[in-house]
Amino acid sequence: MVLMLQRERPKVVIKADLLPSVTVASTIGMAGIPIGWLWAQLAPPRQAVITSDGKPTPVDMESWHSFDALVIFALLLLGAGLVLGTLTWLLRERRGPVVMLAAVAGSLLSGWLGMLMGRAFLGDEYAVSGRPKIGDVITLAPEISSSWVIIMQPLAVALVYAVLAAWNGRDDLGRRLA
């Protein structure tokens, strides 16, 4: 007589993880405020010359600073996503798809909030006083030229969380402390 022992597979916990997942999403979402502030401090402004039609035209290589500002924001979001994905994984008693999806949603909120707050932290630091004349060189505020950059943080969070879950190798993801 062969006796087969089968372990009961752990089930996905949804109801118990809903409230903690809202907390995770909102906490991660608030990370956009310091990201926006840091971007406003690091992003380079652009120099531009006022042309005859009254529009500012970038000086020589200054137009590259638009790309620099975008990449700085993307790297800040990527770094935040790596850190926040790891910290979310460390919530051992809440590991699972519900909290991971909340972390991804919170990261998307964080990127959007970071874009808004970055512009807000710049304020009117680069405002032109008076009416510039033709040939005047003015300083333009840095800007994020594409809103698609906000997906960097959710992608990093999802990647880190998925790698850590795959590395864990336990059916319950280590939720049980025994």
N, C-alpha and C positions, 0 to 999 in steps of 0.2 A: 504494500500500500504506500503510495507516494503522497506525501503531504505537501501541498503547495502553500506557501505563505506569500500572500500578496499584501503589500502596503497600500493603505488607502491614500489616494492621490489628494494633495491639498487643493482646496477650491479657491477660486478668486474671491477675495473679500471685497464687496462693494459698499454695502450699507454702512459698515463700521468705518470705512475710509473716506466717506463723503465729506464730513466736516473737517477732518485734518487736511484733505486735499484742497478745500477752499482756503484754509490757512496757508498752505504751501504756495498756492497760486498767488495769493495777495502779497505774501512776504517776498516772493521772488519778483513779483511785479514792481515792488517798491525799489528794487535794485536799480531801476532805470534812473532814479534821481541822482545818485552819485555818479553813474555812468555819464549822464548828460553833463554834469558839472565838470567831470574830468575831461570830457571831450572839449568843452568850451575853453578849458585851460590849455589844452595841447594842440588843438587844430590851428593851423597857420592861416592868417588873413592873406588877402590878395591885393596887390597894388594894381591900380587901373588908371588910365589916362582918359580924361573927358574929351571926346571927339567933337567934330563940328555939328553932328546931329544930336549932341547932348547926352549920348549914352556912354557909359564907361567901357573902355576896351582894355583887356588885360595887358600888362607890360610884359614883353618877351616871354620868359618862362614862368611867369606868375600864374598862368592858367593851370599849371600842373598842381597847384595847391588845392584846387577843387578835388582832384583825385586823392591827394594826401589826406584831406579832411575826411573823405569817405572811408579810406582804408584805416585811418586811426579809429574811427567809430566802429568799423567792422572788427578790428582786432580787440577793442575793448569789449565788444559783445561776445566775441569768441572766448576770450579769457574768462569773462563772467560766467558764460555757459559751462565751461569746464569746471570751474569752482562750484557753481550752484548745482550742477548735476551730481558731483561727488558728495556735496553736503546733503542733497536729497536722498542719495543712496544710504547715507549713514543713519537715516531715520529707520532703524532696523525693524521696529514693530509695525511699520506702515509700508513696507516694500511691496510693490506690485504695480500693475498697469494703471490703476486709478490715480495713484500719487504721481506716477510718471507722466501721465497725460496732464495732470494739474501743473506739474513743473514745466512742461512744454508750453501750456497756455499762459502761465505766469511769465515765462521768458518772452513770449510774443508781446505781452503787455509791457514788459520791461523795456524791450527794444523800442516800442512805440513811445512810451513815456520818456525814454532817454532822448529820442529825437526832439520831442516837444520841449523838454527841459533844457537841452543843449542850446536851442535857440533862445529860450527864455533867460538862461544864465548869461548869454552874450549881451542881452538887453540892447541898450543904445550905445554900447562901447565904441562901435564903429560908425556911429551916425555922423553924417557930414553936416557941419555947421555952416549955414549960409548957402548961397547958390554958387556952385563951382563954375569957373570960367573954362573956356576951351583951352586944353593943354594942361590943366591942373591935374596933379597926381593925387588920387584919393585912395584910401584903404577900405576895401570891401570886407565885410564879415565872412567868416568861413560858413559853408553851407553843406548840407548832406544832399547830394544831387539825386540820389535814388532811394526811394523808401523800401526797396527790396532788401536792403542791407539788414533790416530787422529780423530776417529769418536766420541770421548767423547764430544767435544765442539759442533759440529753440533747437536748431540742428545739433549744436554742441551738447546741450543738455540731453537730448535723446540718444546721441551717440555714446556719451559717457555712461549713462544709465544702462543702455543696452549691453555695452561691453562689460560693465561690472556685473550685470545679471548673468551674462553668459559665462563669465569667469567664476561666478559663485558655484554653479553646478548643482545646487540643491533644489529639489522640487518646490520647497516652500520659500525659496530665496533667503533662508536664514531667519524668517520671521519668528519662528519659535526659538526661544532662548535655550531650550534643552538640546 
